Amino acid sequence: MTTASGDESLSIQQTTGEERVRMVVTQLSEPRTANWIADEADWSHEPTTRVLTRLVTDGVVRSDDSGPHTTYYPDYRRQAIREAMAIRDSGQSVETVTETLTELKARVRAWQDEFSVDSPTQLRATIADDLDPEAEQRRAEIAREWEHVQRRIRIVGFALREWEFLAPTTDDPTATG
């Protein structure tokens, strides 16, 4: 996280190591080791591991010990709920959010029609066909985008299904009657 001139980047100057670890791990799209997270956060391994352990205990992060190295990844359910709340809190109308969902689903249908497949996995399998490198790259990029769009469809759909439940409240849960 240093600039080409070797100066600390603005993000390092204004954040603690723990804050950087939290930022890195909550933005992961795939499980990563503590060493990888420490490198990305520009912090040493030992305190990174302590923070990750605490985040696992707090339920913010999950860990997987099944491989040769423990890996960490965000609790995707918690992220999805936060994202749905952000959609609800954005000030957009339910009609606008519904239009967004319709547009996302239309993109998936267009890919299904264009490539005659039903999923990003099936699209990736077509890369084994006799294609030029540009077509292969395009299909790989679309498969990644398709997975992202599928995730957004689930989150936006959840936000719409739970629109009233996710409404901001002014009730103070700590207030006593």
Backbone as CSV, one residue per row, in Angstrom:
resi,resn,N_x,N_y,N_z,CA_x,CA_y,CA_z,C_x,C_y,C_z
1,MET,0.803,-1.189,0.000,0.000,0.000,0.000,0.852,1.262,0.000
2,THR,2.011,1.165,-0.555,2.837,2.357,-0.646,2.850,2.850,-2.067
3,THR,3.100,4.141,-2.227,3.123,4.728,-3.561,4.455,4.424,-4.218
4,ALA,4.542,4.741,-5.486,5.768,4.475,-6.234,6.954,5.208,-5.625
5,SER,6.709,6.349,-4.989,7.808,7.100,-4.387,8.204,6.548,-3.026
6,GLY,7.483,5.548,-2.527,7.816,4.951,-1.251,7.115,5.618,-0.085
7,ASP,6.398,6.704,-0.324,5.648,7.362,0.739,4.445,6.509,1.107
8,GLU,4.033,6.635,2.380,2.838,5.923,2.796,1.637,6.482,2.052
9,SER,0.734,5.590,1.667,-0.475,6.064,0.997,-1.382,6.739,2.009
10,LEU,-2.301,7.513,1.501,-3.224,8.236,2.358,-4.003,7.288,3.251
11,SER,-4.392,6.115,2.713,-5.175,5.180,3.510,-4.388,4.671,4.712
12,ILE,-3.091,4.491,4.579,-2.287,4.025,5.703,-2.110,5.145,6.713
13,GLN,-1.930,6.355,6.242,-1.735,7.489,7.137,-2.963,7.739,8.004
14,GLN,-4.135,7.454,7.497,-5.358,7.821,8.196,-6.073,6.654,8.856
15,THR,-5.525,5.458,8.827,-6.188,4.306,9.429,-5.211,3.521,10.287
16,THR,-5.771,2.786,11.221,-4.948,1.893,12.033,-4.799,0.566,11.294
17,GLY,-3.865,-0.239,11.740,-3.687,-1.561,11.147,-4.952,-2.396,11.275
18,GLU,-5.596,-2.320,12.438,-6.825,-3.084,12.643,-7.913,-2.636,11.671
19,GLU,-8.042,-1.343,11.453,-9.041,-0.838,10.508,-8.742,-1.336,9.095
20,ARG,-7.466,-1.358,8.724,-7.105,-1.832,7.381,-7.397,-3.319,7.232
21,VAL,-7.128,-4.117,8.278,-7.437,-5.552,8.230,-8.940,-5.728,8.046
22,ARG,-9.739,-4.990,8.815,-11.202,-5.077,8.688,-11.643,-4.733,7.262
23,MET,-11.076,-3.654,6.702,-11.442,-3.251,5.339,-11.092,-4.339,4.333
24,VAL,-9.891,-4.898,4.459,-9.455,-5.922,3.504,-10.349,-7.153,3.598
25,VAL,-10.551,-7.663,4.806,-11.260,-8.934,4.955,-12.746,-8.809,4.622
26,THR,-13.361,-7.666,4.876,-14.786,-7.539,4.564,-15.031,-7.314,3.081
27,GLN,-13.979,-7.051,2.312,-14.133,-6.854,0.874,-13.678,-8.063,0.065
28,LEU,-13.307,-9.138,0.728,-12.827,-10.316,0.012,-13.940,-10.964,-0.801
29,SER,-13.577,-11.445,-1.978,-14.525,-12.197,-2.787,-14.195,-13.684,-2.763
30,GLU,-13.059,-14.026,-2.152,-12.683,-15.429,-1.983,-11.848,-15.544,-0.713
31,PRO,-11.852,-16.717,-0.077,-11.090,-16.887,1.162,-9.597,-16.623,0.945
32,ARG,-8.973,-15.996,1.938,-7.543,-15.668,1.877,-6.877,-15.985,3.205
33,THR,-5.568,-16.207,3.153,-4.804,-16.504,4.358,-4.514,-15.227,5.135
34,ALA,-4.130,-15.411,6.404,-3.764,-14.267,7.238,-2.567,-13.534,6.637
35,ASN,-1.607,-14.267,6.071,-0.447,-13.618,5.444,-0.862,-12.724,4.288
36,TRP,-1.774,-13.217,3.455,-2.240,-12.432,2.321,-2.950,-11.171,2.817
37,ILE,-3.818,-11.340,3.814,-4.565,-10.204,4.365,-3.601,-9.204,5.003
38,ALA,-2.605,-9.701,5.724,-1.608,-8.818,6.351,-0.866,-8.010,5.286
39,ASP,-0.473,-8.667,4.205,0.210,-7.954,3.113,-0.679,-6.857,2.533
40,GLU,-1.940,-7.196,2.274,-2.863,-6.216,1.703,-3.113,-5.052,2.656
41,ALA,-3.140,-5.351,3.950,-3.399,-4.313,4.959,-2.120,-3.571,5.343
42,ASP,-0.992,-4.034,4.809,0.306,-3.443,5.125,0.534,-3.414,6.637
43,TRP,0.355,-4.599,7.238,0.506,-4.754,8.679,1.167,-6.093,8.931
44,SER,1.768,-6.278,10.064,2.484,-7.526,10.328,1.512,-8.686,10.601
45,HIS,2.040,-9.889,10.456,1.226,-11.100,10.533,0.592,-11.307,11.909
46,GLU,1.361,-11.176,12.956,0.855,-11.511,14.303,-0.344,-10.656,14.717
47,PRO,-0.268,-9.330,14.618,-1.465,-8.561,14.988,-2.628,-8.780,14.011
48,THR,-2.323,-9.044,12.755,-3.390,-9.346,11.791,-4.131,-10.595,12.230
49,THR,-3.396,-11.625,12.636,-4.015,-12.873,13.088,-4.869,-12.640,14.328
50,ARG,-4.387,-11.812,15.253,-5.178,-11.506,16.459,-6.494,-10.824,16.078
51,VAL,-6.433,-9.874,15.149,-7.647,-9.178,14.712,-8.583,-10.161,14.019
52,LEU,-8.050,-11.015,13.159,-8.883,-11.987,12.457,-9.559,-12.935,13.438
53,THR,-8.840,-13.379,14.451,-9.416,-14.261,15.470,-10.570,-13.561,16.180
54,ARG,-10.375,-12.301,16.522,-11.433,-11.537,17.187,-12.636,-11.358,16.244
55,LEU,-12.379,-11.096,14.978,-13.475,-10.928,14.022,-14.254,-12.235,13.827
56,VAL,-13.553,-13.370,13.889,-14.232,-14.670,13.811,-15.110,-14.849,15.049
57,THR,-14.563,-14.552,16.219,-15.313,-14.670,17.470,-16.556,-13.785,17.447
58,ASP,-16.430,-12.588,16.876,-17.544,-11.638,16.809,-18.548,-11.973,15.706
59,GLY,-18.239,-12.967,14.857,-19.151,-13.365,13.794,-19.099,-12.490,12.551
60,VAL,-18.109,-11.614,12.470,-17.973,-10.738,11.310,-17.299,-11.475,10.169
61,VAL,-16.386,-12.366,10.521,-15.567,-13.104,9.566,-15.685,-14.588,9.873
62,ARG,-15.551,-15.398,8.871,-15.531,-16.858,9.048,-14.138,-17.359,8.709
63,SER,-13.797,-18.501,9.275,-12.499,-19.103,8.964,-12.721,-20.537,8.505
64,ASP,-11.751,-21.029,7.741,-11.799,-22.397,7.225,-10.438,-23.026,7.467
65,ASP,-10.418,-24.073,8.280,-9.174,-24.764,8.624,-8.993,-26.055,7.834
66,SER,-9.814,-26.302,6.822,-9.785,-27.588,6.127,-8.596,-27.747,5.179
67,GLY,-7.976,-26.671,4.768,-6.848,-26.742,3.840,-5.528,-26.703,4.574
68,PRO,-4.437,-26.563,3.837,-3.118,-26.516,4.471,-2.909,-25.262,5.326
69,HIS,-3.633,-24.190,5.011,-3.542,-22.941,5.767,-4.955,-22.456,6.089
70,THR,-5.133,-21.882,7.244,-6.422,-21.302,7.600,-6.696,-20.122,6.674
71,THR,-7.909,-20.077,6.164,-8.317,-18.951,5.332,-9.474,-18.237,6.010
72,TYR,-9.633,-16.979,5.634,-10.657,-16.118,6.226,-11.480,-15.493,5.112
73,TYR,-12.753,-15.271,5.408,-13.644,-14.637,4.447,-14.791,-13.997,5.215
74,PRO,-15.410,-12.980,4.628,-16.497,-12.301,5.352,-17.708,-13.212,5.492
75,ASP,-18.528,-12.922,6.472,-19.810,-13.608,6.611,-20.717,-13.016,5.533
76,TYR,-20.887,-13.752,4.450,-21.616,-13.232,3.293,-23.079,-12.943,3.615
77,ARG,-23.658,-13.679,4.586,-25.041,-13.399,4.983,-25.134,-12.019,5.617
78,ARG,-24.211,-11.726,6.503,-24.196,-10.425,7.168,-23.995,-9.315,6.128
79,GLN,-23.091,-9.561,5.173,-22.873,-8.578,4.106,-24.136,-8.357,3.297
80,ALA,-24.834,-9.436,2.975,-26.046,-9.324,2.161,-27.112,-8.520,2.900
81,ILE,-27.255,-8.749,4.183,-28.244,-7.996,4.948,-27.858,-6.525,4.993
82,ARG,-26.567,-6.253,5.200,-26.103,-4.857,5.203,-26.374,-4.192,3.855
83,GLU,-26.110,-4.924,2.768,-26.346,-4.371,1.437,-27.836,-4.121,1.202
84,ALA,-28.687,-5.048,1.650,-30.135,-4.860,1.507,-30.590,-3.650,2.314
85,MET,-30.036,-3.473,3.508,-30.376,-2.297,4.319,-29.921,-1.017,3.618
86,ALA,-28.754,-1.063,2.996,-28.247,0.115,2.283,-29.160,0.456,1.106
87,ILE,-29.671,-0.557,0.426,-30.616,-0.316,-0.671,-31.865,0.356,-0.116
88,ARG,-32.366,-0.185,0.974,-33.593,0.367,1.580,-33.367,1.793,2.083
89,ASP,-32.191,2.047,2.645,-31.880,3.359,3.220,-31.444,4.385,2.175
90,SER,-31.289,3.973,0.927,-30.739,4.851,-0.108,-31.676,5.980,-0.526
91,GLY,-32.926,5.879,-0.143,-33.881,6.900,-0.544,-34.561,6.601,-1.870
92,GLN,-34.158,5.503,-2.518,-34.814,5.112,-3.765,-36.222,4.599,-3.452
93,SER,-37.109,4.801,-4.370,-38.473,4.285,-4.194,-38.484,2.786,-4.460
94,VAL,-39.511,2.127,-3.953,-39.654,0.694,-4.196,-39.788,0.431,-5.697
95,GLU,-40.390,1.373,-6.430,-40.526,1.214,-7.880,-39.163,1.251,-8.569
96,THR,-38.292,2.154,-8.136,-36.955,2.257,-8.724,-36.149,0.989,-8.442
97,VAL,-36.240,0.481,-7.231,-35.512,-0.748,-6.883,-36.077,-1.922,-7.672
98,THR,-37.389,-1.935,-7.881,-38.008,-2.989,-8.693,-37.502,-2.923,-10.133
99,GLU,-37.360,-1.721,-10.670,-36.817,-1.552,-12.026,-35.377,-2.062,-12.103
100,THR,-34.606,-1.800,-11.065,-33.222,-2.299,-11.027,-33.217,-3.818,-11.092
101,LEU,-34.091,-4.459,-10.318,-34.169,-5.918,-10.327,-34.559,-6.421,-11.713
102,THR,-35.507,-5.774,-12.342,-35.946,-6.160,-13.686,-34.797,-6.048,-14.690
103,GLU,-34.009,-4.963,-14.589,-32.868,-4.768,-15.491,-31.801,-5.842,-15.280
104,LEU,-31.533,-6.180,-14.026,-30.539,-7.220,-13.739,-30.976,-8.565,-14.311
105,LYS,-32.243,-8.901,-14.127,-32.750,-10.168,-14.646,-32.732,-10.188,-16.174
106,ALA,-32.969,-9.037,-16.789,-32.924,-8.954,-18.259,-31.507,-9.209,-18.768
107,ARG,-30.509,-8.721,-18.033,-29.119,-8.987,-18.429,-28.830,-10.483,-18.425
108,VAL,-29.284,-11.177,-17.393,-29.059,-12.626,-17.314,-29.756,-13.324,-18.476
109,ARG,-31.004,-12.955,-18.738,-31.729,-13.575,-19.854,-31.020,-13.329,-21.186
110,ALA,-30.453,-12.140,-21.356,-29.727,-11.832,-22.602,-28.511,-12.734,-22.751
111,TRP,-27.778,-12.953,-21.665,-26.620,-13.854,-21.727,-27.061,-15.288,-21.998
112,GLN,-28.160,-15.707,-21.364,-28.663,-17.057,-21.610,-29.025,-17.232,-23.079
113,ASP,-29.676,-16.239,-23.640,-30.070,-16.312,-25.054,-28.855,-16.248,-25.977
114,GLU,-27.935,-15.326,-25.691,-26.770,-15.143,-26.562,-25.904,-16.394,-26.629
115,PHE,-25.717,-17.058,-25.494,-24.778,-18.186,-25.441,-25.464,-19.546,-25.328
116,SER,-26.787,-19.567,-25.254,-27.563,-20.817,-25.118,-27.087,-21.642,-23.931
117,VAL,-26.914,-20.973,-22.790,-26.526,-21.627,-21.541,-27.409,-21.074,-20.422
118,ASP,-27.420,-21.778,-19.284,-28.267,-21.372,-18.167,-27.510,-20.819,-16.976
119,SER,-26.171,-20.861,-17.007,-25.420,-20.426,-15.832,-24.019,-19.963,-16.230
120,PRO,-23.367,-19.230,-15.334,-21.973,-18.842,-15.601,-21.055,-20.059,-15.734
121,THR,-21.338,-21.109,-14.990,-20.523,-22.323,-15.078,-20.631,-22.941,-16.464
122,GLN,-21.848,-23.003,-16.992,-22.031,-23.541,-18.339,-21.358,-22.644,-19.372
123,LEU,-21.394,-21.331,-19.150,-20.715,-20.415,-20.072,-19.207,-20.667,-20.050
124,ARG,-18.638,-20.847,-18.856,-17.198,-21.140,-18.761,-16.849,-22.432,-19.498
125,ALA,-17.733,-23.401,-19.438,-17.473,-24.680,-20.119,-17.371,-24.491,-21.626
126,THR,-18.046,-23.481,-22.167,-17.978,-23.253,-23.621,-16.620,-22.696,-24.044
127,ILE,-15.820,-22.237,-23.095,-14.490,-21.733,-23.430,-13.621,-22.871,-23.964
128,ALA,-13.969,-24.105,-23.613,-13.245,-25.267,-24.129,-13.517,-25.487,-25.618
129,ASP,-14.581,-24.871,-26.132,-14.892,-24.982,-27.562,-13.792,-24.297,-28.367
130,ASP,-13.815,-24.505,-29.662,-12.814,-23.914,-30.553,-13.159,-22.435,-30.784
131,LEU,-12.603,-21.570,-29.913,-12.868,-20.133,-29.976,-11.570,-19.377,-30.121
132,ASP,-11.664,-18.166,-30.638,-10.459,-17.340,-30.688,-10.228,-16.763,-29.281
133,PRO,-9.007,-16.339,-28.986,-8.676,-15.852,-27.636,-9.561,-14.694,-27.176
134,GLU,-9.950,-13.829,-28.070,-10.813,-12.703,-27.695,-12.178,-13.193,-27.223
135,ALA,-12.734,-14.179,-27.925,-14.039,-14.739,-27.534,-13.925,-15.465,-26.194
136,GLU,-12.823,-16.168,-25.989,-12.607,-16.853,-24.712,-12.568,-15.844,-23.561
137,GLN,-11.814,-14.779,-23.757,-11.685,-13.752,-22.724,-13.037,-13.092,-22.445
138,ARG,-13.789,-12.805,-23.509,-15.095,-12.176,-23.337,-16.020,-13.082,-22.532
139,ARG,-16.022,-14.366,-22.815,-16.888,-15.300,-22.087,-16.474,-15.410,-20.622
140,ALA,-15.178,-15.414,-20.373,-14.708,-15.471,-18.981,-15.140,-14.217,-18.222
141,GLU,-15.026,-13.060,-18.867,-15.444,-11.796,-18.232,-16.947,-11.780,-17.978
142,ILE,-17.719,-12.238,-18.946,-19.174,-12.273,-18.780,-19.551,-13.249,-17.674
143,ALA,-18.865,-14.384,-17.586,-19.161,-15.347,-16.515,-18.939,-14.719,-15.144
144,ARG,-17.849,-13.956,-14.991,-17.599,-13.268,-13.715,-18.689,-12.241,-13.436
145,GLU,-19.027,-11.467,-14.457,-20.071,-10.453,-14.301,-21.417,-11.113,-13.992
146,TRP,-21.704,-12.225,-14.629,-22.948,-12.954,-14.431,-23.065,-13.379,-12.964
147,GLU,-21.979,-13.898,-12.400,-21.997,-14.287,-10.983,-22.292,-13.082,-10.094
148,HIS,-21.678,-11.959,-10.418,-21.932,-10.733,-9.652,-23.402,-10.318,-9.780
149,VAL,-23.939,-10.369,-10.982,-25.332,-9.979,-11.215,-26.274,-10.932,-10.472
150,GLN,-25.969,-12.224,-10.469,-26.801,-13.177,-9.729,-26.841,-12.823,-8.243
151,ARG,-25.700,-12.451,-7.698,-25.640,-12.057,-6.283,-26.471,-10.794,-6.057
152,ARG,-26.348,-9.823,-6.960,-27.130,-8.591,-6.831,-28.631,-8.888,-6.931
153,ILE,-29.014,-9.800,-7.797,-30.426,-10.179,-7.931,-30.942,-10.720,-6.600
154,ARG,-30.171,-11.588,-5.958,-30.595,-12.144,-4.671,-30.735,-11.047,-3.618
155,ILE,-29.777,-10.125,-3.585,-29.802,-9.064,-2.572,-30.929,-8.068,-2.839
156,VAL,-31.067,-7.630,-4.081,-32.132,-6.679,-4.413,-33.494,-7.345,-4.206
157,GLY,-33.618,-8.601,-4.584,-34.871,-9.330,-4.361,-35.196,-9.431,-2.879
158,PHE,-34.190,-9.709,-2.070,-34.379,-9.765,-0.612,-34.830,-8.403,-0.091
159,ALA,-34.174,-7.336,-0.553,-34.547,-5.988,-0.109,-36.006,-5.698,-0.454
160,LEU,-36.442,-6.113,-1.628,-37.840,-5.882,-2.012,-38.801,-6.732,-1.191
161,ARG,-38.456,-8.002,-0.982,-39.327,-8.876,-0.185,-39.469,-8.371,1.246
162,GLU,-38.389,-7.806,1.770,-38.378,-7.361,3.168,-38.395,-5.837,3.281
163,TRP,-38.967,-5.162,2.289,-38.952,-3.703,2.209,-39.416,-3.046,3.513
164,GLU,-40.546,-3.473,4.042,-41.073,-2.859,5.272,-40.217,-3.214,6.481
165,PHE,-39.774,-4.445,6.547,-38.942,-4.874,7.678,-37.630,-4.091,7.715
166,LEU,-37.054,-3.817,6.554,-35.772,-3.124,6.469,-35.898,-1.606,6.596
167,ALA,-37.120,-1.116,6.731,-37.314,0.340,6.830,-36.562,0.889,8.038
168,PRO,-35.910,2.033,7.861,-35.225,2.645,8.998,-36.210,2.949,10.110
169,THR,-35.760,2.798,11.317,-36.615,3.062,12.459,-35.970,4.094,13.349
170,THR,-36.783,4.856,14.003,-36.257,5.845,14.948,-36.339,5.309,16.365
171,ASP,-36.834,4.096,16.515,-36.922,3.501,17.854,-35.517,3.272,18.384
172,ASP,-35.292,3.650,19.613,-34.008,3.415,20.273,-34.145,2.128,21.078
173,PRO,-33.475,1.039,20.631,-33.627,-0.237,21.330,-33.091,-0.193,22.763
174,THR,-32.279,0.791,23.088,-31.733,0.847,24.445,-32.589,1.711,25.368
175,ALA,-33.577,2.407,24.785,-34.432,3.265,25.611,-35.369,2.400,26.451
176,THR,-35.588,2.842,27.646,-36.508,2.108,28.517,-37.791,2.882,28.638
177,GLY,-38.901,2.165,28.796,-40.201,2.778,28.816,-40.534,3.254,30.144
